[in-house]
């Protein structure tokens, strides 16, 4: 998977997998947010990636822990 690495204290990288958004955290955990691929550019362009993630993505989409 090709990640775009981001400047964030919480998120390390983001990627799209089909219609899903995949987020790699600095902890090494990776989660796939089902149906959230359109959030990729919003997250990428947000000033605070962590704030955007917590406000618009976390607990808003079905989630699968990948590792």
N, CA, C and O atoms as a GROMACS GRO file, in nm:
protein
  268
    1UNK      N    1   0.085  -0.117   0.000
    1UNK     CA    2   0.000   0.000   0.000
    1UNK      C    3   0.090   0.124   0.000
    1UNK      O    4   0.190   0.129   0.072
    2UNK      N    5   0.055   0.221  -0.080
    2UNK     CA    6   0.134   0.343  -0.091
    2UNK      C    7   0.079   0.450   0.002
    2UNK      O    8  -0.027   0.507  -0.022
    3UNK      N    9   0.151   0.475   0.108
    3UNK     CA   10   0.110   0.575   0.206
    3UNK      C   11   0.165   0.712   0.170
    3UNK      O   12   0.276   0.724   0.119
    4UNK      N   13   0.085   0.813   0.198
    4UNK     CA   14   0.133   0.950   0.196
    4UNK      C   15   0.161   0.984   0.341
    4UNK      O   16   0.071   0.981   0.425
    5UNK      N   17   0.286   1.016   0.371
    5UNK     CA   18   0.323   1.045   0.509
    5UNK      C   19   0.286   1.190   0.542
    5UNK      O   20   0.305   1.280   0.460
    6UNK      N   21   0.233   1.211   0.661
    6UNK     CA   22   0.179   1.341   0.700
    6UNK      C   23   0.250   1.393   0.824
    6UNK      O   24   0.310   1.318   0.901
    7UNK      N   25   0.242   1.523   0.841
    7UNK     CA   26   0.300   1.590   0.958
    7UNK      C   27   0.195   1.594   1.068
    7UNK      O   28   0.107   1.680   1.068
    8UNK      N   29   0.206   1.502   1.162
    8UNK     CA   30   0.109   1.491   1.271
    8UNK      C   31   0.175   1.417   1.387
    8UNK      O   32   0.258   1.329   1.366
    9UNK      N   33   0.137   1.453   1.508
    9UNK     CA   34   0.193   1.382   1.623
    9UNK      C   35   0.125   1.248   1.646
    9UNK      O   36   0.178   1.164   1.719
   10UNK      N   37   0.010   1.225   1.584
   10UNK     CA   38  -0.067   1.102   1.603
   10UNK      C   39  -0.066   1.015   1.478
   10UNK      O   40  -0.040   0.895   1.487
   11UNK      N   41  -0.093   1.073   1.363
   11UNK     CA   42  -0.101   1.000   1.237
   11UNK      C   43   0.033   1.002   1.166
   11UNK      O   44   0.100   1.105   1.160
   12UNK      N   45   0.072   0.887   1.113
   12UNK     CA   46   0.199   0.878   1.041
   12UNK      C   47   0.176   0.885   0.890
   12UNK      O   48   0.249   0.954   0.819
   13UNK      N   49   0.074   0.812   0.842
   13UNK     CA   50   0.049   0.810   0.699
   13UNK      C   51  -0.095   0.774   0.668
   13UNK      O   52  -0.165   0.713   0.750
   14UNK      N   53  -0.138   0.812   0.547
   14UNK     CA   54  -0.274   0.781   0.502
   14UNK      C   55  -0.269   0.725   0.361
   14UNK      O   56  -0.179   0.758   0.283
   15UNK      N   57  -0.366   0.641   0.329
   15UNK     CA   58  -0.373   0.579   0.197
   15UNK      C   59  -0.519   0.547   0.166
   15UNK      O   60  -0.605   0.546   0.254
   16UNK      N   61  -0.544   0.520   0.039
   16UNK     CA   62  -0.677   0.476  -0.005
   16UNK      C   63  -0.667   0.331  -0.049
   16UNK      O   64  -0.576   0.294  -0.123
   17UNK      N   65  -0.761   0.250  -0.003
   17UNK     CA   66  -0.773   0.110  -0.044
   17UNK      C   67  -0.917   0.090  -0.092
   17UNK      O   68  -1.008   0.073  -0.010
   18UNK      N   69  -0.936   0.091  -0.221
   18UNK     CA   70  -1.069   0.085  -0.283
   18UNK      C   71  -1.151   0.204  -0.235
   18UNK      O   72  -1.113   0.318  -0.262
   19UNK      N   73  -1.261   0.183  -0.166
   19UNK     CA   74  -1.344   0.294  -0.116
   19UNK      C   75  -1.314   0.327   0.030
   19UNK      O   76  -1.392   0.396   0.095
   20UNK      N   77  -1.203   0.278   0.080
   20UNK     CA   78  -1.173   0.292   0.221
   20UNK      C   79  -1.050   0.379   0.245
   20UNK      O   80  -0.961   0.388   0.160
   21UNK      N   81  -1.047   0.442   0.360
   21UNK     CA   82  -0.933   0.521   0.404
   21UNK      C   83  -0.852   0.436   0.502
   21UNK      O   84  -0.908   0.379   0.596
   22UNK      N   85  -0.723   0.429   0.480
   22UNK     CA   86  -0.635   0.354   0.569
   22UNK      C   87  -0.544   0.454   0.639
   22UNK      O   88  -0.483   0.540   0.574
   23UNK      N   89  -0.536   0.443   0.771
   23UNK     CA   90  -0.452   0.534   0.848
   23UNK      C   91  -0.351   0.451   0.927
   23UNK      O   92  -0.386   0.357   0.998
   24UNK      N   93  -0.225   0.490   0.913
   24UNK     CA   94  -0.115   0.432   0.988
   24UNK      C   95  -0.078   0.532   1.098
   24UNK      O   96  -0.050   0.649   1.070
   25UNK      N   97  -0.079   0.485   1.221
   25UNK     CA   98  -0.048   0.570   1.335
   25UNK      C   99   0.098   0.553   1.376
   25UNK      O  100   0.160   0.452   1.343
   26UNK      N  101   0.151   0.650   1.446
   26UNK     CA  102   0.289   0.642   1.494
   26UNK      C  103   0.310   0.524   1.587
   26UNK      O  104   0.423   0.477   1.603
   27UNK      N  105   0.205   0.474   1.648
   27UNK     CA  106   0.215   0.358   1.737
   27UNK      C  107   0.242   0.229   1.659
   27UNK      O  108   0.280   0.127   1.717
   28UNK      N  109   0.223   0.235   1.527
   28UNK     CA  110   0.237   0.116   1.443
   28UNK      C  111   0.104   0.053   1.409
   28UNK      O  112   0.097  -0.034   1.322
   29UNK      N  113  -0.002   0.095   1.477
   29UNK     CA  114  -0.136   0.044   1.448
   29UNK      C  115  -0.184   0.097   1.314
   29UNK      O  116  -0.154   0.211   1.276
   30UNK      N  117  -0.260   0.015   1.243
   30UNK     CA  118  -0.315   0.054   1.114
   30UNK      C  119  -0.463   0.018   1.112
   30UNK      O  120  -0.502  -0.094   1.147
   31UNK      N  121  -0.546   0.114   1.072
   31UNK     CA  122  -0.690   0.094   1.068
   31UNK      C  123  -0.743   0.132   0.931
   31UNK      O  124  -0.693   0.223   0.865
   32UNK      N  125  -0.846   0.058   0.890
   32UNK     CA  126  -0.916   0.087   0.764
   32UNK      C  127  -1.056   0.135   0.798
   32UNK      O  128  -1.131   0.068   0.869
   33UNK      N  129  -1.090   0.252   0.746
   33UNK     CA  130  -1.221   0.314   0.772
   33UNK      C  131  -1.306   0.294   0.647
   33UNK      O  132  -1.281   0.353   0.541
   34UNK      N  133  -1.407   0.210   0.662
   34UNK     CA  134  -1.489   0.164   0.550
   34UNK      C  135  -1.574   0.278   0.493
   34UNK      O  136  -1.647   0.345   0.566
   35UNK      N  137  -1.561   0.299   0.362
   35UNK     CA  138  -1.640   0.401   0.293
   35UNK      C  139  -1.590   0.543   0.311
   35UNK      O  140  -1.659   0.638   0.274
   36UNK      N  141  -1.472   0.559   0.367
   36UNK     CA  142  -1.423   0.694   0.399
   36UNK      C  143  -1.315   0.743   0.303
   36UNK      O  144  -1.241   0.836   0.336
   37UNK      N  145  -1.305   0.685   0.186
   37UNK     CA  146  -1.198   0.726   0.093
   37UNK      C  147  -1.206   0.873   0.056
   37UNK      O  148  -1.103   0.935   0.031
   38UNK      N  149  -1.326   0.929   0.050
   38UNK     CA  150  -1.339   1.071   0.013
   38UNK      C  151  -1.282   1.164   0.121
   38UNK      O  152  -1.260   1.282   0.094
   39UNK      N  153  -1.257   1.112   0.239
   39UNK     CA  154  -1.198   1.192   0.347
   39UNK      C  155  -1.046   1.210   0.327
   39UNK      O  156  -0.984   1.291   0.395
   40UNK      N  157  -0.989   1.134   0.235
   40UNK     CA  158  -0.844   1.137   0.213
   40UNK      C  159  -0.793   1.279   0.189
   40UNK      O  160  -0.704   1.326   0.259
   41UNK      N  161  -0.850   1.347   0.091
   41UNK     CA  162  -0.801   1.481   0.056
   41UNK      C  163  -0.837   1.584   0.162
   41UNK      O  164  -0.761   1.678   0.186
   42UNK      N  165  -0.953   1.568   0.226
   42UNK     CA  166  -0.988   1.658   0.336
   42UNK      C  167  -0.887   1.645   0.450
   42UNK      O  168  -0.841   1.745   0.505
   43UNK      N  169  -0.852   1.521   0.483
   43UNK     CA  170  -0.755   1.496   0.589
   43UNK      C  171  -0.617   1.547   0.548
   43UNK      O  172  -0.548   1.612   0.627
   44UNK      N  173  -0.578   1.517   0.426
   44UNK     CA  174  -0.447   1.558   0.376
   44UNK      C  175  -0.431   1.710   0.377
   44UNK      O  176  -0.322   1.760   0.407
   45UNK      N  177  -0.537   1.782   0.346
   45UNK     CA  178  -0.530   1.928   0.336
   45UNK      C  179  -0.566   2.001   0.465
   45UNK      O  180  -0.561   2.124   0.470
   46UNK      N  181  -0.601   1.927   0.568
   46UNK     CA  182  -0.638   1.993   0.694
   46UNK      C  183  -0.514   2.046   0.765
   46UNK      O  184  -0.405   1.990   0.753
   47UNK      N  185  -0.531   2.154   0.839
   47UNK     CA  186  -0.421   2.214   0.913
   47UNK      C  187  -0.377   2.120   1.025
   47UNK      O  188  -0.257   2.100   1.046
   48UNK      N  189  -0.473   2.064   1.097
   48UNK     CA  190  -0.442   1.970   1.205
   48UNK      C  191  -0.501   1.834   1.168
   48UNK      O  192  -0.623   1.814   1.175
   49UNK      N  193  -0.416   1.743   1.130
   49UNK     CA  194  -0.460   1.609   1.090
   49UNK      C  195  -0.529   1.537   1.206
   49UNK      O  196  -0.632   1.472   1.186
   50UNK      N  197  -0.473   1.548   1.325
   50UNK     CA  198  -0.530   1.481   1.442
   50UNK      C  199  -0.668   1.533   1.476
   50UNK      O  200  -0.759   1.455   1.504
   51UNK      N  201  -0.685   1.664   1.474
   51UNK     CA  202  -0.816   1.724   1.504
   51UNK      C  203  -0.918   1.683   1.400
   51UNK      O  204  -1.032   1.649   1.434
   52UNK      N  205  -0.878   1.686   1.272
   52UNK     CA  206  -0.970   1.646   1.165
   52UNK      C  207  -1.010   1.500   1.184
   52UNK      O  208  -1.128   1.466   1.176
   53UNK      N  209  -0.913   1.414   1.210
   53UNK     CA  210  -0.940   1.271   1.229
   53UNK      C  211  -1.040   1.250   1.343
   53UNK      O  212  -1.139   1.178   1.326
   54UNK      N  213  -1.016   1.313   1.457
   54UNK     CA  214  -1.103   1.292   1.573
   54UNK      C  215  -1.242   1.350   1.552
   54UNK      O  216  -1.340   1.297   1.605
   55UNK      N  217  -1.252   1.459   1.477
   55UNK     CA  218  -1.383   1.523   1.458
   55UNK      C  219  -1.465   1.458   1.347
   55UNK      O  220  -1.587   1.447   1.361
   56UNK      N  221  -1.402   1.415   1.238
   56UNK     CA  222  -1.478   1.372   1.121
   56UNK      C  223  -1.465   1.224   1.083
   56UNK      O  224  -1.544   1.174   1.003
   57UNK      N  225  -1.367   1.154   1.138
   57UNK     CA  226  -1.345   1.016   1.094
   57UNK      C  227  -1.361   0.914   1.208
   57UNK      O  228  -1.436   0.817   1.195
   58UNK      N  229  -1.292   0.935   1.319
   58UNK     CA  230  -1.295   0.840   1.429
   58UNK      C  231  -1.438   0.823   1.481
   58UNK      O  232  -1.508   0.922   1.506
   59UNK      N  233  -1.480   0.699   1.496
   59UNK     CA  234  -1.614   0.663   1.545
   59UNK      C  235  -1.727   0.705   1.452
   59UNK      O  236  -1.844   0.703   1.492
   60UNK      N  237  -1.695   0.743   1.328
   60UNK     CA  238  -1.798   0.783   1.231
   60UNK      C  239  -1.815   0.678   1.120
   60UNK      O  240  -1.915   0.679   1.049
   61UNK      N  241  -1.717   0.589   1.106
   61UNK     CA  242  -1.718   0.487   1.001
   61UNK      C  243  -1.694   0.350   1.062
   61UNK      O  244  -1.626   0.339   1.164
   62UNK      N  245  -1.748   0.246   1.001
   62UNK     CA  246  -1.709   0.111   1.042
   62UNK      C  247  -1.558   0.097   1.027
   62UNK      O  248  -1.501   0.145   0.929
   63UNK      N  249  -1.494   0.033   1.122
   63UNK     CA  250  -1.347   0.030   1.127
   63UNK      C  251  -1.296  -0.112   1.141
   63UNK      O  252  -1.351  -0.194   1.215
   64UNK      N  253  -1.188  -0.140   1.068
   64UNK     CA  254  -1.119  -0.268   1.078
   64UNK      C  255  -0.976  -0.242   1.117
   64UNK      O  256  -0.907  -0.162   1.052
   65UNK      N  257  -0.929  -0.307   1.223
   65UNK     CA  258  -0.788  -0.298   1.259
   65UNK      C  259  -0.712  -0.395   1.170
   65UNK      O  260  -0.743  -0.514   1.168
   66UNK      N  261  -0.614  -0.344   1.097
   66UNK     CA  262  -0.541  -0.426   1.001
   66UNK      C  263  -0.429  -0.505   1.069
   66UNK      O  264  -0.403  -0.619   1.032
   67UNK      N  265  -0.363  -0.445   1.166
   67UNK     CA  266  -0.253  -0.518   1.234
   67UNK      C  267  -0.263  -0.506   1.383
   67UNK      O  268  -0.180  -0.560   1.455
   0.00000   0.00000   0.00000
